[in-house]
Amino acid sequence: MSVLIMPGELDSIQDELEVAGKVKIVGDSFIFNPDQPFVKGKDYLVESYIGVKFATVGNLITGSAKHNLQPQKQTLKR
């Protein structure tokens, strides 16, 4: 799981920057605690490969398994 700061339209650097923090597992949930508070007015992108399926038995037999997995993505606004 990763959390990235999305660049704003007026930001001179258009790179997504990773947010430093710790991930804790509580029951069936992941809790992300950033080292610094989220900044009001910024957008954050959360990416996770949890629950992404590589292939089923049928995909493996037919050779139609995914070769490049895509993470689940969710944008959060602060």
Secondary structure, DSSP 8 states (H G I E B T S, - for coil): -EEEEE--TT-S----EE--EEEEEETTEEEEEESS---TT-EEEEEE-TT-----HHHHHHT---SS---EEEEEE-
